[in-house]
Amino acid sequence: MRKIAMSKRAACVFLALLCILPLTGCWNYRGLNEMTIVTGMAIDKNPENGKYLLTFEFVDLSSPVKEKGYKGRLVQSEGETLFEAVRDAKRKLANKLYFGHNQIVVLSKEVASSESIVSTVDWLLRDGECRETLYVAISQGETAHEVFEVEGIDQKLISYKLQRVISGDENATGSTLPVELYELYDISESPGRELALPAIHRTKSGGELVTEINGLAVFNKEELVGFLSPTESKYYLFAVDRFEKGLLTFHDPESGEARGTLEVSKSRTKYEIKEDGDKVKLVVKPMLTVYLDELMETNLKLDEAKLDEIKAAAAEELEENISDVIRKIQTEFGSDILGYGNLIYKRDTPLWTKLEDGWEERFPTLEVEVEVSINISNSALLIGG
């Protein structure tokens, strides 16, 4: 009996030790002085040897941070693959690169248009350190690394500035579409849907070069085929139910002059699929709740008739603009970045089964009708007594 009791005690002690072991600390802990913290990454190709040329923005921990905050520094490396280029950077740095705080990856036009973007970012998807929520964007300049070679206006770390601008755009200007790394992969695997990513370029502000979000990069079969301007991207967001908040300026149809500005407080787009024999028609119905924030007219008196006229004029103009962008996507790019094929796939699987094989040929001629409804909830006008 004593031997059995001793065996039970030994087993309990052994199990207790096993439970304690995982609680003793982080097995792969590294201090800040042992890491080069990457905040952003640019992917180019070296024209001389065809290798990947990677540029990393990392946090400069050697500079004082009390007055101006953290600054970023750049380092470049090369390799036949992304992972090889990442490891190559260690030859220039005391510490290995750490990607746990990487905010954004920017690809050059050359890389994005000449190879599958999913294949290019494959290492980022597989690596344990890289965040699946980092943003992916396309540079409209000659290189991708040039977007980091600027002085930040309100943020010294350009990567963090780009991350904040992209993430907040849907609630401010509605000029691009934030796409995280995992979403890029999901879209590439979704039937009837192509990829659109934020476009970035350098421009001048007050005589200095700055980096600016500049619309959307359009992909077809995972390769870059063109761009949408910030204005076109706004109407694209309405077409795909991704516009949240922002401004709409409406114009006089005859003179083309601006009449006023509406602030969108709520936006929702609904869809209706109509099938008539071999013909398929999609009705896109953006529904907006807005504030009338600016009216550039001498007569500021607003009655129901005037408000109805403004709503009708703004809705008609928005319908035309959304229709024009949809038509451009269909005819110039022939790429279903609108995801209308995926919409049919999810809502009417039997119909998608009939359309799937020839969708690439059908999409450019798909009939799309846009019906906009606008509700003005506040005219923001002070009335004197």
Secondary structure, DSSP 4 states (H G I P E B T S, - for coil): -HHHHHHHHHHHHHHHHHHHGGGS--TT---GGG-EEEEEEEEEE-TTT--EEEEEEEEETTS--TTT--EEEEEEEEESSHHHHHHHGGGT-SS-EE-TT--EEEE-HHHHHHS-HHHHTHHHHH-SSS-TT-EEEEE-SS-SGGGGSS--SS-SSHHHHHHHHHHHGGGTT--S---BHHHHHHHHTSTT---EEEEEEEEEETTEEEEEEEEEEEEETTEEEEEE-HHHHHHHHHHTT---SEEEEEE-TTT--EEEEEEEEEEEEEEEEEEETTEEEEEEEEEEEEEEEEE-SS-----HHHHHHHHHHHHHHHHHHHHHHHHHIIIII---TT-HHHHHHHH-HHHHHHHGGGHHHHGGG-EEEE--EEEEEE-------
